[in-house]
Each structure stands twice: as structure tokens, then as C-alpha cells.
Amino acid sequence: MLKKVSAIKVRQNLGQVMNEVALKSDEYIVERAGKPLVAIIPIEKYLSMKKERDEFFRMYEELQGEAMSGEEESIDRDIEEALKKVRR
């Protein structure tokens, strides 16, 4: 369950907040002056999000490397073909 709480309340009840997050998979948005500042989420969710992010950037770098390794000529040909078709 997603809960919003002030930074002061979190400071006063950190142990309880940690238990709710760890044991019940609750999530907290911590606010300061009514503005969201940070999130407290279960470690499993954090690790899953980090793994997905790392995989995304690994795939991105792989694709970027492929685009730079000689496929530029192929890309240029594709662009020229597309321009010819559009101009017709």
C-alpha cells in the first residue's frame, strides 16, 4: 500500500516504517513541506528496478555499439532510399 508521510513522522517512527515496508511491502512517499522528497520501498522492489535499469542500459550500449561498427553505410543508404521515395 502506498502511504504519504511527513519527514518528521518518519524520523519519529522509523522503526515502524521500516517494519511495514519490509514485512507488509508497504511503500512510503516522504514529504517535506508538503512536497514529495523521497520514496521508501522494499529492497526486493529496488533490486528489481535496478536490474531492469541496468539491463536497459546494457542493451542500449550494445545497440549503440552496433550502430557505430560499420552499419553507418547501411543507415546512410536507407536514408537516401527514403529520401528518394519521398521526393517522387
NORJO-V609256 format. One record per residue. SS is DSSP state (hx for helix, st for strand, lp for the rest). PHI is phi in radians with two decimals (999 if undefined). OMEGA is omega in radians with two decimals (999 if undefined). Layout:
ss=SS phi=PHI omega=OMEGA
ss=SS phi=PHI omega=OMEGA
This chain:
ss=lp phi=999 omega=3.13
ss=st phi=-1.54 omega=-3.13
ss=st phi=-2.22 omega=3.03
ss=st phi=-1.85 omega=-3.09
ss=st phi=-2.62 omega=3.12
ss=st phi=-1.37 omega=3.12
ss=hx phi=-1.06 omega=3.13
ss=hx phi=-1.09 omega=3.13
ss=hx phi=-1.09 omega=3.13
ss=hx phi=-1.11 omega=3.12
ss=hx phi=-1.04 omega=-3.10
ss=hx phi=-1.28 omega=-3.01
ss=lp phi=-2.26 omega=-3.05
ss=hx phi=-1.00 omega=3.14
ss=hx phi=-1.04 omega=3.13
ss=hx phi=-1.14 omega=3.12
ss=hx phi=-1.06 omega=3.14
ss=hx phi=-1.07 omega=3.11
ss=hx phi=-1.10 omega=-3.14
ss=hx phi=-1.12 omega=3.13
ss=hx phi=-1.22 omega=-3.07
ss=hx phi=-1.26 omega=-3.01
ss=hx phi=-1.64 omega=-3.08
ss=hx phi=-1.94 omega=-3.12
ss=lp phi=1.04 omega=3.03
ss=lp phi=-1.20 omega=3.09
ss=st phi=-2.22 omega=-3.11
ss=st phi=-2.13 omega=2.91
ss=st phi=-1.84 omega=-3.12
ss=st phi=-1.67 omega=-3.09
ss=st phi=-1.94 omega=3.00
ss=st phi=-2.19 omega=-3.10
ss=lp phi=0.98 omega=3.09
ss=lp phi=1.37 omega=-3.13
ss=st phi=-1.92 omega=3.11
ss=st phi=-1.05 omega=-3.08
ss=st phi=-2.09 omega=3.14
ss=st phi=-2.54 omega=3.06
ss=st phi=-2.10 omega=3.01
ss=st phi=-2.02 omega=-3.07
ss=lp phi=-2.26 omega=3.09
ss=lp phi=-1.06 omega=-3.11
ss=hx phi=-1.04 omega=3.14
ss=hx phi=-1.09 omega=3.13
ss=hx phi=-1.17 omega=3.11
ss=hx phi=-1.04 omega=-3.13
ss=hx phi=-1.11 omega=3.10
ss=hx phi=-1.12 omega=3.12
ss=hx phi=-1.11 omega=3.13
ss=hx phi=-1.13 omega=3.13
ss=hx phi=-1.09 omega=3.12
ss=hx phi=-1.09 omega=3.13
ss=hx phi=-1.12 omega=3.13
ss=hx phi=-1.06 omega=3.13
ss=hx phi=-1.14 omega=3.11
ss=hx phi=-1.03 omega=-3.11
ss=hx phi=-1.19 omega=3.07
ss=hx phi=-1.11 omega=3.13
ss=hx phi=-1.14 omega=3.12
ss=hx phi=-1.05 omega=3.13
ss=hx phi=-1.11 omega=3.11
ss=hx phi=-1.10 omega=3.13
ss=hx phi=-1.14 omega=3.12
ss=hx phi=-1.11 omega=3.11
ss=hx phi=-1.12 omega=3.11
ss=hx phi=-1.12 omega=-3.13
ss=hx phi=-1.16 omega=-3.10
ss=hx phi=-1.56 omega=-3.04
ss=lp phi=-1.72 omega=3.03
ss=lp phi=1.57 omega=3.13
ss=lp phi=-1.44 omega=3.13
ss=hx phi=-1.06 omega=3.14
ss=hx phi=-1.10 omega=3.11
ss=hx phi=-1.11 omega=3.12
ss=hx phi=-1.13 omega=3.12
ss=hx phi=-1.04 omega=3.12
ss=hx phi=-1.10 omega=3.13
ss=hx phi=-1.09 omega=3.12
ss=hx phi=-1.15 omega=3.13
ss=hx phi=-1.06 omega=3.11
ss=hx phi=-1.06 omega=-3.13
ss=hx phi=-1.10 omega=3.11
ss=hx phi=-1.13 omega=3.11
ss=hx phi=-1.06 omega=-3.14
ss=hx phi=-1.14 omega=-3.13
ss=hx phi=-1.20 omega=-3.10
ss=hx phi=-1.29 omega=-3.12
ss=lp phi=-1.23 omega=999
